[in-house]
Amino acid sequence: MSLRLRPGVSTADTEYGTVVLDERNGEYWQLNATGALVVRLLLDGRTLGQAAAAVAEEFDVTAERALDDATALLDRLRAAGLVVS
């Protein structure tokens, strides 16, 4: 899966994770460290399964839970119009 930010969407890393800004309407989303890792890996060309595996390895969660959470995050980002595949 090739994922990229929609034009007009930018990110900035913070000490708490990553902020995603939709420059069209000024809305922003705060991603915690887990969400930031998933988005960073997907933008780097990794698959959803690979991103979830990295989350499971980095944080104390099962692979199944990591995949469910990563899928839910990706669905929300798509619904908000922030990413395109």
C-alpha positions in Angstrom: 0.0 0.0 0.0 1.4 3.4 -1.0 0.1 6.1 1.3 0.6 9.8 1.1 -0.7 12.9 2.6 -3.3 14.8 0.6 -2.0 18.1 -0.8 -2.5 20.8 1.8 -1.9 18.4 4.8 1.2 18.8 6.8 2.7 17.1 9.9 4.9 18.3 12.7 6.6 16.1 15.3 6.1 17.2 18.9 7.3 15.8 22.2 3.9 14.1 22.5 3.7 12.5 19.1 2.8 14.1 15.8 0.3 16.9 14.8 -1.4 16.6 11.4 -2.8 19.9 10.0 -5.4 20.2 7.3 -4.4 23.6 5.9 -7.7 23.9 4.0 -9.8 24.3 7.1 -7.3 24.7 9.9 -8.3 21.5 11.6 -5.6 19.5 13.3 -5.2 16.1 14.8 -2.8 15.0 17.6 -1.4 11.6 17.1 0.2 9.9 20.1 3.5 8.0 19.8 1.8 4.9 18.6 -0.3 6.7 15.9 2.7 8.7 14.8 4.7 5.5 14.3 2.0 3.9 12.2 1.6 7.0 10.0 5.3 7.5 9.6 5.8 3.9 8.5 2.9 4.0 6.1 4.2 7.2 4.5 7.6 5.5 4.2 6.0 2.7 2.1 5.4 0.0 4.7 2.3 -2.1 4.6 -0.4 -1.9 7.3 0.7 -5.3 8.5 4.3 -4.2 8.8 3.4 -1.0 10.6 1.2 -3.0 13.1 4.1 -5.5 13.6 6.4 -2.6 14.5 3.8 -1.2 17.0 3.5 -4.6 18.6 7.3 -4.9 18.9 7.7 -1.3 20.2 4.8 -1.2 22.6 3.3 -3.7 24.9 0.4 -4.9 22.7 -0.5 -8.0 20.8 -0.1 -8.1 17.1 -3.9 -8.5 16.7 -4.6 -5.4 18.8 -1.9 -3.4 17.0 -3.4 -4.3 13.6 -6.9 -3.4 14.7 -5.8 -0.1 16.1 -3.7 0.7 13.0 -6.6 -0.1 10.7 -8.9 2.1 12.7 -6.5 5.0 12.6 -6.0 4.6 8.8 -9.8 4.5 8.4 -10.2 7.7 10.4 -7.4 9.5 8.4 -9.1 8.5 5.1 -12.6 9.5 6.4 -11.1 12.9 7.3 -9.6 13.3 3.8 -6.1 13.6 5.2 -4.5 10.7 3.2 -4.8 9.1 -0.2 -3.6 5.7 -1.3 
